[in-house]
Amino acid sequence: MDPLEIARWQFGITTVYHFIMVPLTLGLGPVVALMQTQWVRTGDEKWLRMTKFWGKLYLINFIMGVATGLVQEFQFGMAWSEYSRYVGDVFGAPLAMEGLLAFFFESVFLGLWIFGWDRLGKKLHLATLWIAVAGSVVSAFFIIVANSWMQHPVGVELIDGRPVMTDIWAVLTNNTALSAYSHTVMGAIAVGAGFVVGISWYQLWQRRRDGIDTVDATGRVVVGENASIPGRDRKDHSVWLTSIRIGAVIAIVGFGGVAITGDLQAKLMFEQQPLKMAAAEAACHDGTSFSVLSIGPLGSQNCEDVVGIIEIPGILSFLAHGDFDTEIKGVNTLIPEYQALYGTNLPDDPLYGERAGQEINYLPIMEVTYWGFRLMIGFGMLAAAFAALTLWIVRKGTVPQSKFLMGTALLSIAAPFGANIAGWVFTEMGRQPFVVVPNPTPGGVDGVYMFTAAAVSPGVSGEEIIFSLAALALVYAFLLVFEVKLLIKYVRGGVASAMPELGHREGDSGDGSDPDDPNKPDKRDDVLAFAY
């Protein structure tokens, strides 16, 4: 019942769950805005249908992201009060900007977008969506600024043992924040695009399965329609074909952006957190070789137990410095350096509880850093490869009838999510045993760092955190089931699920009124019809 370990599990689980929603919101929002822009520009109903359908899924995910994100701030006070006290002077500014500026614009203008259909002019209504999407992107920036300060503290002065912010501009322009933010946004774009590709494939496959679309002798699509199924007309085919092509192109561009920004971020990490990167490469000794595959006993913290199976000389040097011959310090060289700078044992201070005076293990869990780094890259490459394959397959206007390929397309949605999650697990767990990492660069403020062992709330027991962990797990499990059921429901319903007017019955005027009850209000007058 160690409160520190349980608190770490609680924050890790809830944060990873919340981050499932975040990249989809960031990545899908601009896609929906682009679709609506095309509708306003061309007047083509195809773009309106795309906006309504993908906008519905965007809203579901956004609302769940807000609900799950609220818990994060409560945990700062409940389980991590010493951490909150230490970083509070720095975190106050970016988090206030996020809440009072970015999230305000995001939520207010998204509300205007929901309620504004047929009430605001087309261009004004489109502007509300773009402002809401911009609010999401800016909101993410301020969160990344706060997180990046933990990875690389700047712009502060140490007063009475606490960092006090002296330069807000240095905090906002922290090179770690700028590189992490660009990498996060590109990763989110890949997530949103992969989501569009997988669901669009399913919809095209469904049209093939139902016999609506067929192919000719050359394999080219013969578009059909079925009046008995709401929304399954010729325009519907155009919706999904355009969506899948847009999604595939954006996914490839997003992966390219991830690769470029990831390389820049890795170079910074080699400077700012060298032990994290050495552990990520299982590099026990100084050298230039990149590990393609290394193995060792599970749970071993002895670097000498790790055996390199496949290594490529020079690549590690290229990742770190852009050349092939500069030696990179390994774990065995770095640990004595850390011990000389930050001590071999935790301070004998009541703040550390039972851990006071214990020997410090500076080596992150190598299985997590090593495989987290590779899973991040591997999932990203799989998603990009499937997007490229999709572009080739749909060149003739549809997808095969293969159920296996359809299942693969739906599974491919998870790949960019997996890459994002693996990347964050690597980033956060790789900085242990620090919760605020010391800044080793010239100009770094001496003494601005915090061991994770000192960050947990001293008055909270392991049993109390276990209770909150179990309660949050149950709530989050319910929300997960609820969101998945909602998404499945509206995905299966297709465009008609977001546009009830497409499902009018015979004799219906098509304006949303009920032919059997003339006194029943127009269902499109319900301003929440689109949102719900």
C-alpha positions as a Python dict, from the first residue, in 0.01 Angstrom:
ca = {
    (1, 'M'): (0, 0, 0),
    (2, 'D'): (277, 242, -93),
    (3, 'P'): (95, 575, -155),
    (4, 'L'): (360, 694, -401),
    (5, 'E'): (335, 393, -631),
    (6, 'I'): (-46, 384, -615),
    (7, 'A'): (-67, 759, -683),
    (8, 'R'): (157, 713, -985),
    (9, 'W'): (-63, 432, -1116),
    (10, 'Q'): (-374, 644, -1062),
    (11, 'F'): (-239, 947, -1243),
    (12, 'G'): (-96, 734, -1521),
    (13, 'I'): (-419, 543, -1584),
    (14, 'T'): (-647, 847, -1580),
    (15, 'T'): (-409, 1056, -1790),
    (16, 'V'): (-364, 791, -2058),
    (17, 'Y'): (-741, 742, -2072),
    (18, 'H'): (-797, 1117, -2107),
    (19, 'F'): (-532, 1137, -2375),
    (20, 'I'): (-725, 891, -2591),
    (21, 'M'): (-978, 1171, -2648),
    (22, 'V'): (-737, 1464, -2677),
    (23, 'P'): (-557, 1378, -3004),
    (24, 'L'): (-883, 1284, -3173),
    (25, 'T'): (-1032, 1622, -3081),
    (26, 'L'): (-721, 1805, -3200),
    (27, 'G'): (-693, 1601, -3520),
    (28, 'L'): (-1058, 1567, -3622),
    (29, 'G'): (-1159, 1929, -3555),
    (30, 'P'): (-961, 2085, -3842),
    (31, 'V'): (-1083, 1813, -4079),
    (32, 'V'): (-1448, 1895, -3997),
    (33, 'A'): (-1375, 2267, -4035),
    (34, 'L'): (-1217, 2209, -4376),
    (35, 'M'): (-1521, 2010, -4485),
    (36, 'Q'): (-1759, 2285, -4380),
    (37, 'T'): (-1538, 2542, -4554),
    (38, 'Q'): (-1578, 2346, -4876),
    (39, 'W'): (-1954, 2335, -4829),
    (40, 'V'): (-1972, 2713, -4778),
    (41, 'R'): (-1744, 2767, -5078),
    (42, 'T'): (-1909, 2525, -5324),
    (43, 'G'): (-2261, 2467, -5193),
    (44, 'D'): (-2221, 2095, -5273),
    (45, 'E'): (-2441, 1888, -5038),
    (46, 'K'): (-2169, 1624, -5021),
    (47, 'W'): (-1959, 1854, -4802),
    (48, 'L'): (-2257, 1935, -4579),
    (49, 'R'): (-2319, 1566, -4520),
    (50, 'M'): (-1953, 1512, -4438),
    (51, 'T'): (-1954, 1805, -4197),
    (52, 'K'): (-2262, 1682, -4014),
    (53, 'F'): (-2147, 1321, -3984),
    (54, 'W'): (-1786, 1380, -3876),
    (55, 'G'): (-1902, 1676, -3665),
    (56, 'K'): (-2132, 1447, -3468),
    (57, 'L'): (-1844, 1212, -3383),
    (58, 'Y'): (-1623, 1511, -3305),
    (59, 'L'): (-1877, 1640, -3052),
    (60, 'I'): (-1913, 1305, -2879),
    (61, 'N'): (-1538, 1279, -2836),
    (62, 'F'): (-1498, 1643, -2729),
    (63, 'I'): (-1753, 1612, -2451),
    (64, 'M'): (-1596, 1292, -2320),
    (65, 'G'): (-1255, 1458, -2328),
    (66, 'V'): (-1383, 1742, -2110),
    (67, 'A'): (-1545, 1501, -1863),
    (68, 'T'): (-1233, 1287, -1823),
    (69, 'G'): (-993, 1584, -1815),
    (70, 'L'): (-1153, 1746, -1511),
    (71, 'V'): (-1019, 1468, -1289),
    (72, 'Q'): (-657, 1556, -1365),
    (73, 'E'): (-670, 1887, -1181),
    (74, 'F'): (-832, 1731, -875),
    (75, 'Q'): (-549, 1481, -851),
    (76, 'F'): (-293, 1761, -818),
    (77, 'G'): (-451, 1861, -490),
    (78, 'M'): (-553, 1518, -363),
    (79, 'A'): (-252, 1297, -430),
    (80, 'W'): (24, 1537, -533),
    (81, 'S'): (-2, 1836, -297),
    (82, 'E'): (374, 1871, -246),
    (83, 'Y'): (424, 1872, -621),
    (84, 'S'): (149, 2133, -660),
    (85, 'R'): (311, 2350, -392),
    (86, 'Y'): (648, 2328, -567),
    (87, 'V'): (538, 2405, -924),
    (88, 'G'): (235, 2621, -844),
    (89, 'D'): (399, 2957, -909),
    (90, 'V'): (504, 2844, -1257),
    (91, 'F'): (201, 2638, -1354),
    (92, 'G'): (-49, 2905, -1248),
    (93, 'A'): (10, 3126, -1552),
    (94, 'P'): (-11, 2873, -1842),
    (95, 'L'): (-297, 2679, -1683),
    (96, 'A'): (-491, 3000, -1620),
    (97, 'M'): (-434, 3100, -1983),
    (98, 'E'): (-558, 2758, -2091),
    (99, 'G'): (-876, 2778, -1884),
    (100, 'L'): (-967, 3147, -1909),
    (101, 'L'): (-860, 3210, -2267),
    (102, 'A'): (-824, 2899, -2481),
    (103, 'F'): (-1089, 2672, -2326),
    (104, 'F'): (-1329, 2966, -2296),
    (105, 'F'): (-1311, 3031, -2671),
    (106, 'E'): (-1318, 2659, -2745),
    (107, 'S'): (-1633, 2584, -2546),
    (108, 'V'): (-1827, 2904, -2617),
    (109, 'F'): (-1777, 2897, -2993),
    (110, 'L'): (-1837, 2523, -3013),
    (111, 'G'): (-2171, 2591, -2845),
    (112, 'L'): (-2246, 2857, -3103),
    (113, 'W'): (-2162, 2608, -3375),
    (114, 'I'): (-2397, 2346, -3228),
    (115, 'F'): (-2688, 2588, -3185),
    (116, 'G'): (-2613, 2799, -3491),
    (117, 'W'): (-2727, 2571, -3773),
    (118, 'D'): (-2988, 2761, -3980),
    (119, 'R'): (-2968, 3048, -3728),
    (120, 'L'): (-2635, 3207, -3817),
    (121, 'G'): (-2522, 3300, -4165),
    (122, 'K'): (-2314, 3032, -4335),
    (123, 'K'): (-1987, 3220, -4311),
    (124, 'L'): (-2045, 3333, -3954),
    (125, 'H'): (-2142, 2980, -3854),
    (126, 'L'): (-1826, 2846, -4019),
    (127, 'A'): (-1620, 3106, -3831),
    (128, 'T'): (-1751, 2975, -3496),
    (129, 'L'): (-1616, 2630, -3576),
    (130, 'W'): (-1275, 2758, -3683),
    (131, 'I'): (-1249, 2963, -3362),
    (132, 'A'): (-1346, 2659, -3154),
    (133, 'V'): (-1087, 2444, -3332),
    (134, 'A'): (-824, 2716, -3285),
    (135, 'G'): (-916, 2726, -2916),
    (136, 'S'): (-847, 2352, -2889),
    (137, 'V'): (-508, 2391, -3055),
    (138, 'V'): (-412, 2686, -2832),
    (139, 'S'): (-543, 2502, -2525),
    (140, 'A'): (-310, 2213, -2603),
    (141, 'F'): (-19, 2458, -2630),
    (142, 'F'): (-61, 2586, -2275),
    (143, 'I'): (-90, 2232, -2137),
    (144, 'I'): (227, 2131, -2324),
    (145, 'V'): (404, 2442, -2188),
    (146, 'A'): (329, 2331, -1833),
    (147, 'N'): (436, 1972, -1899),
    (148, 'S'): (752, 2081, -2079),
    (149, 'W'): (859, 2298, -1788),
    (150, 'M'): (868, 1978, -1582),
    (151, 'Q'): (1092, 1825, -1849),
    (152, 'H'): (1317, 2133, -1880),
    (153, 'P'): (1265, 2413, -1623),
    (154, 'V'): (1341, 2766, -1746),
    (155, 'G'): (1242, 3125, -1664),
    (156, 'V'): (1249, 3086, -1285),
    (157, 'E'): (1451, 3183, -980),
    (158, 'L'): (1489, 2958, -677),
    (159, 'I'): (1357, 3143, -369),
    (160, 'D'): (1327, 2971, -30),
    (161, 'G'): (1353, 2633, -199),
    (162, 'R'): (1073, 2698, -449),
    (163, 'P'): (1096, 2806, -814),
    (164, 'V'): (938, 3147, -869),
    (165, 'M'): (865, 3249, -1227),
    (166, 'T'): (1062, 3555, -1336),
    (167, 'D'): (1023, 3531, -1715),
    (168, 'I'): (689, 3418, -1856),
    (169, 'W'): (822, 3458, -2210),
    (170, 'A'): (1103, 3208, -2139),
    (171, 'V'): (843, 2960, -2009),
    (172, 'L'): (616, 3005, -2312),
    (173, 'T'): (902, 2980, -2563),
    (174, 'N'): (1082, 2693, -2391),
    (175, 'N'): (1247, 2498, -2676),
    (176, 'T'): (1123, 2175, -2515),
    (177, 'A'): (765, 2307, -2526),
    (178, 'L'): (786, 2420, -2888),
    (179, 'S'): (928, 2088, -3004),
    (180, 'A'): (687, 1877, -2794),
    (181, 'Y'): (389, 2086, -2906),
    (182, 'S'): (463, 2052, -3277),
    (183, 'H'): (517, 1678, -3231),
    (184, 'T'): (190, 1643, -3037),
    (185, 'V'): (-12, 1835, -3296),
    (186, 'M'): (129, 1627, -3581),
    (187, 'G'): (52, 1310, -3387),
    (188, 'A'): (-304, 1432, -3332),
    (189, 'I'): (-347, 1503, -3704),
    (190, 'A'): (-242, 1144, -3774),
    (191, 'V'): (-498, 1018, -3520),
    (192, 'G'): (-785, 1220, -3668),
    (193, 'A'): (-696, 1118, -4024),
    (194, 'G'): (-665, 750, -3931),
    (195, 'F'): (-1008, 770, -3767),
    (196, 'V'): (-1158, 909, -4088),
    (197, 'V'): (-989, 642, -4303),
    (198, 'G'): (-1106, 347, -4094),
    (199, 'I'): (-1469, 456, -4065),
    (200, 'S'): (-1493, 562, -4430),
    (201, 'W'): (-1360, 219, -4534),
    (202, 'Y'): (-1631, 55, -4324),
    (203, 'Q'): (-1901, 267, -4488),
    (204, 'L'): (-1781, 187, -4842),
    (205, 'W'): (-1757, -180, -4749),
    (206, 'Q'): (-2110, -168, -4610),
    (207, 'R'): (-2239, -33, -4941),
    (208, 'R'): (-2062, -323, -5119),
    (209, 'R'): (-2201, -577, -4872),
    (210, 'D'): (-2555, -447, -4917),
    (211, 'G'): (-2519, -470, -5296),
    (212, 'I'): (-2563, -97, -5345),
    (213, 'D'): (-2228, -52, -5518),
    (214, 'T'): (-2076, -304, -5755),
    (215, 'V'): (-1769, -313, -5979),
    (216, 'D'): (-1737, -359, -6353),
    (217, 'A'): (-1499, -590, -6542),
    (218, 'T'): (-1209, -347, -6488),
    (219, 'G'): (-1270, -328, -6116),
    (220, 'R'): (-1408, 25, -6129),
    (221, 'V'): (-1701, 109, -5907),
    (222, 'V'): (-2056, 115, -6039),
    (223, 'V'): (-2235, 347, -5795),
    (224, 'G'): (-2587, 251, -5698),
    (225, 'E'): (-2847, 356, -5447),
    (226, 'N'): (-3113, 199, -5225),
    (227, 'A'): (-3413, 419, -5153),
    (228, 'S'): (-3526, 190, -4869),
    (229, 'I'): (-3213, 268, -4664),
    (230, 'P'): (-3198, 630, -4541),
    (231, 'G'): (-2915, 824, -4696),
    (232, 'R'): (-2786, 541, -4915),
    (233, 'D'): (-2797, 730, -5243),
    (234, 'R'): (-2530, 822, -5497),
    (235, 'K'): (-2427, 1127, -5298),
    (236, 'D'): (-2359, 898, -5003),
    (237, 'H'): (-2094, 712, -5201),
    (238, 'S'): (-1924, 1041, -5281),
    (239, 'V'): (-1922, 1132, -4911),
    (240, 'W'): (-1724, 825, -4810),
    (241, 'L'): (-1493, 813, -5110),
    (242, 'T'): (-1396, 1178, -5061),
    (243, 'S'): (-1358, 1124, -4687),
    (244, 'I'): (-1131, 823, -4721),
    (245, 'R'): (-908, 998, -4975),
    (246, 'I'): (-882, 1312, -4762),
    (247, 'G'): (-810, 1104, -4452),
    (248, 'A'): (-540, 899, -4623),
    (249, 'V'): (-359, 1205, -4758),
    (250, 'I'): (-373, 1384, -4423),
    (251, 'A'): (-255, 1069, -4244),
    (252, 'I'): (55, 1046, -4465),
    (253, 'V'): (128, 1417, -4422),
    (254, 'G'): (73, 1384, -4047),
    (255, 'F'): (318, 1096, -4020),
    (256, 'G'): (576, 1295, -4215),
    (257, 'G'): (530, 1581, -3970),
    (258, 'V'): (559, 1340, -3677),
    (259, 'A'): (888, 1204, -3812),
    (260, 'I'): (1040, 1551, -3863),
    (261, 'T'): (927, 1696, -3530),
    (262, 'G'): (1013, 1371, -3350),
    (263, 'D'): (1370, 1389, -3478),
    (264, 'L'): (1403, 1746, -3349),
    (265, 'Q'): (1255, 1648, -3013),
    (266, 'A'): (1489, 1348, -2981),
    (267, 'K'): (1792, 1570, -3040),
    (268, 'L'): (1677, 1798, -2758),
    (269, 'M'): (1621, 1500, -2528),
    (270, 'F'): (1976, 1380, -2587),
    (271, 'E'): (2090, 1718, -2451),
    (272, 'Q'): (1836, 1770, -2175),
    (273, 'Q'): (1762, 1415, -2053),
    (274, 'P'): (2053, 1201, -2173),
    (275, 'L'): (1983, 913, -1935),
    (276, 'K'): (1627, 879, -2066),
    (277, 'M'): (1756, 845, -2422),
    (278, 'A'): (2036, 608, -2320),
    (279, 'A'): (1776, 384, -2154),
    (280, 'A'): (1553, 412, -2463),
    (281, 'E'): (1840, 272, -2671),
    (282, 'A'): (1954, 17, -2411),
    (283, 'A'): (2293, 187, -2450),
    (284, 'C'): (2492, 69, -2150),
    (285, 'H'): (2827, 182, -2288),
    (286, 'D'): (2940, 486, -2486),
    (287, 'G'): (2909, 440, -2861),
    (288, 'T'): (2738, 531, -3185),
    (289, 'S'): (2522, 222, -3255),
    (290, 'F'): (2143, 225, -3267),
    (291, 'S'): (1976, -82, -3115),
    (292, 'V'): (1726, -246, -3347),
    (293, 'L'): (1677, -530, -3098),
    (294, 'S'): (1816, -581, -2750),
    (295, 'I'): (1704, -831, -2488),
    (296, 'G'): (1754, -877, -2117),
    (297, 'P'): (1593, -1030, -1806),
    (298, 'L'): (1246, -889, -1734),
    (299, 'G'): (1256, -633, -1454),
    (300, 'S'): (1635, -627, -1430),
    (301, 'Q'): (1782, -286, -1346),
    (302, 'N'): (2134, -404, -1418),
    (303, 'C'): (2235, -261, -1753),
    (304, 'E'): (2501, -527, -1794),
    (305, 'D'): (2224, -789, -1832),
    (306, 'V'): (2113, -629, -2161),
    (307, 'V'): (2242, -796, -2475),
    (308, 'G'): (2235, -620, -2813),
    (309, 'I'): (2111, -857, -3085),
    (310, 'I'): (2088, -623, -3386),
    (311, 'E'): (2266, -287, -3394),
    (312, 'I'): (2334, -33, -3671),
    (313, 'P'): (2658, 166, -3624),
    (314, 'G'): (2639, 544, -3650),
    (315, 'I'): (2261, 582, -3641),
    (316, 'L'): (2245, 673, -3270),
    (317, 'S'): (2498, 950, -3332),
    (318, 'F'): (2289, 1072, -3624),
    (319, 'L'): (1974, 1083, -3412),
    (320, 'A'): (2154, 1279, -3141),
    (321, 'H'): (2384, 1511, -3334),
    (322, 'G'): (2323, 1472, -3706),
    (323, 'D'): (2656, 1296, -3773),
    (324, 'F'): (2769, 934, -3766),
    (325, 'D'): (3079, 938, -3547),
    (326, 'T'): (3013, 1137, -3227),
    (327, 'E'): (3003, 895, -2934),
    (328, 'I'): (2691, 907, -2715),
    (329, 'K'): (2730, 858, -2342),
    (330, 'G'): (2586, 531, -2217),
    (331, 'V'): (2409, 442, -1894),
    (332, 'N'): (2730, 337, -1717),
    (333, 'T'): (2888, 676, -1785),
    (334, 'L'): (2580, 886, -1710),
    (335, 'I'): (2474, 737, -1375),
    (336, 'P'): (2798, 844, -1193),
    (337, 'E'): (2750, 1192, -1341),
    (338, 'Y'): (2394, 1210, -1206),
    (339, 'Q'): (2511, 1083, -868),
    (340, 'A'): (2781, 1350, -852),
    (341, 'L'): (2529, 1625, -935),
    (342, 'Y'): (2220, 1516, -742),
    (343, 'G'): (2345, 1272, -478),
    (344, 'T'): (2350, 900, -428),
    (345, 'N'): (2075, 896, -165),
    (346, 'L'): (1749, 1081, -109),
    (347, 'P'): (1774, 1359, 151),
    (348, 'D'): (1709, 1260, 511),
    (349, 'D'): (1396, 1471, 520),
    (350, 'P'): (1046, 1392, 658),
    (351, 'L'): (911, 1498, 318),
    (352, 'Y'): (1036, 1167, 176),
    (353, 'G'): (867, 955, 443),
    (354, 'E'): (996, 599, 456),
    (355, 'R'): (1212, 666, 149),
    (356, 'A'): (1429, 923, 327),
    (357, 'G'): (1794, 829, 292),
    (358, 'Q'): (1731, 550, 40),
    (359, 'E'): (1967, 503, -252),
    (360, 'I'): (1848, 676, -569),
    (361, 'N'): (1800, 463, -877),
    (362, 'Y'): (1852, 701, -1168),
    (363, 'L'): (1790, 440, -1438),
    (364, 'P'): (1433, 446, -1576),
    (365, 'I'): (1257, 113, -1630),
    (366, 'M'): (1438, 5, -1943),
    (367, 'E'): (1161, -220, -2077),
    (368, 'V'): (923, 78, -2071),
    (369, 'T'): (1157, 333, -2231),
    (370, 'Y'): (1306, 91, -2484),
    (371, 'W'): (980, -60, -2608),
    (372, 'G'): (778, 257, -2561),
    (373, 'F'): (1011, 436, -2802),
    (374, 'R'): (987, 156, -3057),
    (375, 'L'): (612, 105, -3028),
    (376, 'M'): (565, 478, -3084),
    (377, 'I'): (762, 461, -3409),
    (378, 'G'): (621, 123, -3514),
    (379, 'F'): (253, 215, -3469),
    (380, 'G'): (309, 541, -3654),
    (381, 'M'): (471, 363, -3949),
    (382, 'L'): (188, 106, -3963),
    (383, 'A'): (-74, 382, -3973),
    (384, 'A'): (108, 566, -4252),
    (385, 'A'): (162, 247, -4451),
    (386, 'F'): (-207, 158, -4429),
    (387, 'A'): (-303, 510, -4541),
    (388, 'A'): (-78, 475, -4847),
    (389, 'L'): (-225, 131, -4921),
    (390, 'T'): (-574, 278, -4890),
    (391, 'L'): (-501, 545, -5148),
    (392, 'W'): (-393, 273, -5390),
    (393, 'I'): (-693, 48, -5322),
    (394, 'V'): (-958, 320, -5361),
    (395, 'R'): (-815, 455, -5687),
    (396, 'K'): (-1103, 279, -5869),
    (397, 'G'): (-1370, 427, -5647),
    (398, 'T'): (-1444, 170, -5376),
    (399, 'V'): (-1300, -93, -5143),
    (400, 'P'): (-1298, -474, -5174),
    (401, 'Q'): (-1577, -684, -5027),
    (402, 'S'): (-1323, -860, -4803),
    (403, 'K'): (-1440, -867, -4442),
    (404, 'F'): (-1081, -925, -4332),
    (405, 'L'): (-963, -604, -4497),
    (406, 'M'): (-1256, -415, -4347),
    (407, 'G'): (-1163, -545, -4001),
    (408, 'T'): (-802, -445, -4063),
    (409, 'A'): (-916, -96, -4160),
    (410, 'L'): (-1111, -60, -3836),
    (411, 'L'): (-815, -192, -3635),
    (412, 'S'): (-588, 57, -3812),
    (413, 'I'): (-775, 333, -3627),
    (414, 'A'): (-601, 214, -3310),
    (415, 'A'): (-246, 239, -3453),
    (416, 'P'): (-197, 619, -3427),
    (417, 'F'): (-368, 614, -3087),
    (418, 'G'): (-117, 349, -2980),
    (419, 'A'): (171, 560, -3111),
    (420, 'N'): (54, 864, -2914),
    (421, 'I'): (4, 669, -2592),
    (422, 'A'): (337, 486, -2620),
    (423, 'G'): (512, 817, -2683),
    (424, 'W'): (366, 980, -2374),
    (425, 'V'): (436, 679, -2151),
    (426, 'F'): (797, 686, -2273),
    (427, 'T'): (825, 1062, -2216),
    (428, 'E'): (679, 1062, -1866),
    (429, 'M'): (823, 741, -1723),
    (430, 'G'): (1159, 806, -1882),
    (431, 'R'): (1221, 1110, -1658),
    (432, 'Q'): (1207, 909, -1336),
    (433, 'P'): (1317, 942, -1057),
    (434, 'F'): (1238, 1311, -1116),
    (435, 'V'): (895, 1469, -1141),
    (436, 'V'): (1067, 1798, -1229),
    (437, 'V'): (1382, 1720, -1425),
    (438, 'P'): (1697, 1925, -1356),
    (439, 'N'): (1807, 2152, -1639),
    (440, 'P'): (2160, 2049, -1739),
    (441, 'T'): (2207, 2310, -2011),
    (442, 'P'): (2411, 2629, -1966),
    (443, 'G'): (2176, 2884, -1817),
    (444, 'G'): (1978, 2621, -1629),
    (445, 'V'): (1885, 2726, -1275),
    (446, 'D'): (2079, 2527, -1015),
    (447, 'G'): (1862, 2335, -770),
    (448, 'V'): (1537, 2348, -968),
    (449, 'Y'): (1438, 1984, -967),
    (450, 'M'): (1214, 1758, -763),
    (451, 'F'): (1231, 1387, -695),
    (452, 'T'): (901, 1204, -745),
    (453, 'A'): (935, 1061, -395),
    (454, 'A'): (892, 1414, -254),
    (455, 'A'): (589, 1504, -468),
    (456, 'V'): (315, 1284, -320),
    (457, 'S'): (74, 1422, -59),
    (458, 'P'): (219, 1339, 286),
    (459, 'G'): (-118, 1307, 460),
    (460, 'V'): (-273, 1058, 219),
    (461, 'S'): (-254, 685, 282),
    (462, 'G'): (-221, 408, 27),
    (463, 'E'): (-565, 279, 121),
    (464, 'E'): (-726, 617, 46),
    (465, 'I'): (-561, 639, -294),
    (466, 'I'): (-661, 278, -369),
    (467, 'F'): (-1023, 376, -301),
    (468, 'S'): (-1006, 679, -533),
    (469, 'L'): (-827, 470, -798),
    (470, 'A'): (-1102, 207, -787),
    (471, 'A'): (-1375, 472, -798),
    (472, 'L'): (-1217, 652, -1092),
    (473, 'A'): (-1158, 324, -1275),
    (474, 'L'): (-1529, 240, -1246),
    (475, 'V'): (-1639, 585, -1364),
    (476, 'Y'): (-1394, 581, -1652),
    (477, 'A'): (-1498, 229, -1751),
    (478, 'F'): (-1859, 346, -1766),
    (479, 'L'): (-1763, 649, -1975),
    (480, 'L'): (-1557, 430, -2208),
    (481, 'V'): (-1849, 193, -2269),
    (482, 'F'): (-2082, 490, -2313),
    (483, 'E'): (-1858, 662, -2568),
    (484, 'V'): (-1788, 347, -2768),
    (485, 'K'): (-2161, 266, -2783),
    (486, 'L'): (-2241, 618, -2901),
    (487, 'L'): (-1970, 614, -3165),
    (488, 'I'): (-2076, 269, -3292),
    (489, 'K'): (-2440, 377, -3302),
    (490, 'Y'): (-2377, 684, -3516),
    (491, 'V'): (-2113, 521, -3733),
    (492, 'R'): (-2351, 238, -3821),
    (493, 'G'): (-2626, 490, -3893),
    (494, 'G'): (-2408, 669, -4146),
    (495, 'V'): (-2486, 1022, -4257),
    (496, 'A'): (-2857, 973, -4183),
    (497, 'S'): (-2773, 944, -3812),
    (498, 'A'): (-2649, 1304, -3816),
    (499, 'M'): (-2907, 1430, -4066),
    (500, 'P'): (-3253, 1299, -3970),
    (501, 'E'): (-3404, 1478, -4270),
    (502, 'L'): (-3243, 1217, -4497),
    (503, 'G'): (-3458, 947, -4338),
    (504, 'H'): (-3801, 1089, -4424),
    (505, 'R'): (-4073, 840, -4504),
    (506, 'E'): (-4289, 816, -4813),
    (507, 'G'): (-4530, 1108, -4814),
    (508, 'D'): (-4297, 1317, -4601),
    (509, 'S'): (-4224, 1656, -4751),
    (510, 'G'): (-3862, 1621, -4652),
    (511, 'D'): (-3871, 1936, -4438),
    (512, 'G'): (-3854, 1744, -4109),
    (513, 'S'): (-4228, 1754, -4027),
    (514, 'D'): (-4430, 1442, -3945),
    (515, 'P'): (-4692, 1365, -4218),
    (516, 'D'): (-4904, 1170, -3967),
    (517, 'D'): (-4915, 1457, -3717),
    (518, 'P'): (-4922, 1804, -3878),
    (519, 'N'): (-4920, 1965, -3533),
    (520, 'K'): (-4593, 1801, -3437),
    (521, 'P'): (-4309, 2056, -3448),
    (522, 'D'): (-4046, 2039, -3717),
    (523, 'K'): (-3777, 1814, -3571),
    (524, 'R'): (-3513, 2040, -3722),
    (525, 'D'): (-3640, 2323, -3498),
    (526, 'D'): (-3492, 2137, -3202),
    (527, 'V'): (-3158, 2313, -3172),
    (528, 'L'): (-3008, 2009, -2999),
    (529, 'A'): (-3111, 1764, -3272),
    (530, 'F'): (-2769, 1784, -3433),
    (531, 'A'): (-2580, 1755, -3105),
    (532, 'Y'): (-2782, 1459, -2982),
}
